[in-house]
Every structure is written in C-alpha cells, then in structure tokens.
Amino acid sequence: MTVFARIGTLLLALCLSLPALAIGLDQAKSQLESAKSQGLVGETATGYLAVVKNQGQAQAIVEAINEARRDEYARIAEKHGIAVTKVESVAGKKAIEKTPTGQYIKVNGEWREK
C-alpha cells in the first residue's frame, strides 16, 4: 500500500468516526446540569453556553444545546418582529440570573463562579 493510500484510508476512518463525537439534543439536555455543576459548561451574556473546561462531552453538549437555542431564538425573533440579537441578549441575561451559586457565568470575557 502506498503512502497516499494509507493517508487516504486514515482520513476516511477519521471522517467516519467524527459523527460519533456528536450527541443528540436529548442526551445533551440530560447531561447539561451535571456538566454545569462540574464546572465544565457555563452561561454567557450572549444567550449561549460555552465550554469552561474542555473535558468529557462538554463541547458536544454546548454545540447541541446552542444549536437548539439558535433555532428557538430565531423563531421568537421572527414571531415578534425583532432582531435575533435582542432575543439573545435577553435570554443571556435571564440565564445568568437563573444560574445557581457555584456554577460558572462569563462576565466581561472572564469566567466567574457565581
């Protein structure tokens, strides 16, 4: 097998394994509170989650939840005839307010334990 064939085989195997890293929304929802309480994931003023510590499935949880949030924010903005950014900022403010003590929020670009 040539070097190019080996590289091609390796790339194919890598590409086929990438979807396995993603998780579904239901699984992300079921793991979200645990990820937040472990300090892996936190809320931001933009209305979206972000990774605090990139461990376990933190990134996959953030991506799945944020995709659902983006869709919902767009739906709300369209329904009320307002900018999506307005919905995002209101949602972010509410999420930060609701975040329990001990979990992380991003304030002025820095993670803080609430």
C-alpha positions in Angstrom: 0.0 0.0 0.0 1.4 3.4 -1.0 1.8 6.2 1.5 -1.0 8.1 -0.3 -3.3 5.1 0.1 -2.5 4.8 3.8 -3.2 8.5 4.3 -6.4 8.2 2.4 -7.5 5.2 4.5 -6.6 7.1 7.7 -8.5 10.2 6.7 -11.6 8.1 5.7 -11.5 6.4 9.1 -11.2 9.7 10.9 -14.1 11.2 8.9 -16.3 8.3 9.7 -15.6 8.5 13.4 -16.3 12.2 13.7 -20.2 11.9 13.8 -19.8 9.6 16.8 -18.4 12.5 18.8 -21.6 14.5 18.3 -24.5 13.9 20.7 -28.2 14.4 20.3 -30.2 17.2 21.9 -32.0 14.8 24.3 -28.6 13.4 25.5 -27.2 16.9 25.8 -30.2 18.1 27.8 -29.8 15.1 30.2 -26.1 15.9 30.7 -26.3 19.7 30.9 -26.9 20.2 34.6 -24.2 17.7 35.5 -21.7 19.5 33.2 -22.7 22.9 34.7 -22.3 21.7 38.3 -18.9 20.1 37.4 -17.8 23.5 36.1 -17.4 22.2 32.5 -20.0 24.4 30.9 -21.3 27.9 31.7 -23.7 30.6 30.6 -22.8 33.7 28.7 -24.4 37.1 28.2 -24.9 36.2 24.5 -27.6 33.7 25.4 -25.4 30.7 24.6 -23.4 28.2 26.5 -19.7 28.0 26.3 -17.1 25.5 27.5 -15.3 26.4 30.7 -13.2 23.2 30.9 -12.9 21.1 27.8 -13.4 17.7 29.4 -15.7 14.8 28.7 -18.5 15.8 26.4 -18.6 19.4 27.3 -18.0 20.6 23.7 -20.7 18.3 22.3 -23.2 19.4 24.9 -22.6 23.1 24.2 -22.9 22.5 20.4 -26.2 20.6 20.7 -27.8 23.0 23.2 -26.6 26.1 21.3 -28.0 24.8 18.0 -31.4 24.3 19.6 -31.2 27.8 21.3 -30.3 29.4 18.0 -33.3 27.9 16.4 -35.6 29.0 19.2 -34.2 32.5 19.3 -34.8 32.8 15.6 -38.4 31.6 16.0 -39.1 34.1 18.8 -37.5 37.0 16.9 -39.5 36.3 13.8 -42.7 35.9 15.8 -42.2 39.3 17.5 -40.6 41.1 14.6 -37.4 41.9 16.5 -33.7 41.2 15.9 -32.3 37.9 17.0 -29.6 39.7 18.8 -32.2 41.3 21.1 -33.6 37.8 21.9 -30.1 36.5 22.5 -29.2 39.3 25.0 -32.5 39.0 26.9 -32.0 35.2 27.1 -28.4 35.6 28.2 -29.4 38.0 31.0 -32.1 35.6 32.2 -29.8 32.6 32.0 -27.1 34.3 34.1 -29.7 35.5 36.6 -31.0 31.9 36.9 -27.6 30.3 37.2 -27.3 28.8 40.7 -24.4 29.7 43.1 -21.4 27.6 42.4 -21.9 27.4 38.6 -20.0 29.4 36.0 -21.0 32.6 34.1 -18.9 34.6 31.7 -18.7 38.3 32.7 -16.7 40.8 30.7 -14.9 37.9 28.9 -13.9 36.1 32.1 -15.4 33.0 33.7 -16.6 33.6 37.2 -18.1 31.2 39.7 -21.4 32.7 40.7 
